[in-house]
């Protein structure tokens, strides 16, 4: 198990290095950031040159790359080109806001998707199944921005129950989380349904009924623990999609998290911030996958033997 | 020959002779199972069986003859597309047919337990043997903690395993060990009837014999009655006192095992026995001709007639009733002479 985790960690670090390096090179090969930061036509060339030196953009790619890593190991990721603030500081301030959004989304997704999917499977082919699946297919097929706009139109514009954008109170959380849950909850419901249906057909479920376990106990003791194994795979894939989804949703609802920060920084070619954000996203993905791999082993006893 | 004396009918005879038999533990009368979508086309039709307390009955027949469905119907566990359209299942004083789902759950595992054909797939792959058994002991006997673990260990010892198997996961067990664990689980609720549906079919030959010995020993120790299903006459002959032969969803012959082996009355039984390699100097007979059409319980006449060399005109039109012949009962217009 230790060896297994160590191998995974080494691979994870390699992945992060690759992502960060590729981003670094691509960002600097796709045009001069000065053009989007300062009005080139009207700014005196000396001013532009001063800023270039200040941000190290006058040096060669290799030199910049080396100093980036030096900075990384001493805990700084450069300064924002836009307001000169420390990139780490800006991100640390915004990460919790995105985590709040993602955390509630994950909770709502699991609490809605899994029970609804299991319920649909138990009522396979009947009205409840069809109703749940119709909603799930709709939720899964509509893009987040459309769900988001529909929710804003209905709950913020028509009913005036909830704020359409912003951050601060519980009410502000409802629509963005609902938007993301509409997509992910639907996906989990569909996937849970098929995973549960597959397990329901297995002899050990019939055996559990025959042993005298009531239906609900069979579901909780036999069906769901086995269905959880494929669900973890979906969970792993979803984390990546969730990061992407929260970028869109933060933009729609003006949620001051790192997703929105990414869009503004990319638009302004704020290289230091983009670079730091890519590091955060890559790190989050890699960490998530590592946890997924470990939970596989915890959930599936067959893997434990192989790794022993 | 003493075979006549052995004929205390354990299988349910027609009503005229019911009074003569001892009060049975399991009594199935006129059991009929059909698809929900086609209730008039039964798959199991008018099956009557009985198992006395502490006694044993074997059901034998080809695949698709309705053996397993009969067992599932007794447990109230028919797959969703099927439904019991007729007959009653009685266990002891209680009529199981018509009980609510909740009342049936309370009977399973406690009064009647079942082990299935595929023991490896019958164990939950994510639960250890110990947790499976202690769960059942909590469910059926309210045992918790150390007492439950001790009883679980004793159950394992009872089926020829040991305490060491408590922390094992199903994939760490062989097929034979898995079936032993299933047996231990089945006995956890101290049932008065054990149903074994092809319990040894998925196992290799030496393991089969060990398991049949185990079943015999457990019956002697616990006094549990046994309903054993197999396509293999060898298995039935070894573990059952009474046998019912099923064909196309109906019981076609029933008799004490030894009498049936010696003098089968139904041409189908004769054919089945001929498919077993000869032993004890028994003369080799011609095996059954292959079925060319799907035999249906609902068809008029005798379902076996198309494959039967003794079949006459009447067999194609009138279904023979189960009637007393020699030590047992046979549903045949032209039974094999003694």
Interface residues (C-beta under 8 A of the other chain):
Chain A: X202 X203 X204 X206 X207 X208 X209 X210 X211 X212 X213 X214 X215 X217 X221 X222 X225 X226 X229 X299 X300 X301 X302 X305
Chain B: X75 X77 X101 X102 X105 X106 X107 X108 X109 X110 X113 X114 X116 X118 X121 X122 X123 X124 X125 X126 X127 X128 X135 X136 X139 X140 X169 X171 X172 X182 X185 X186 X188 X189
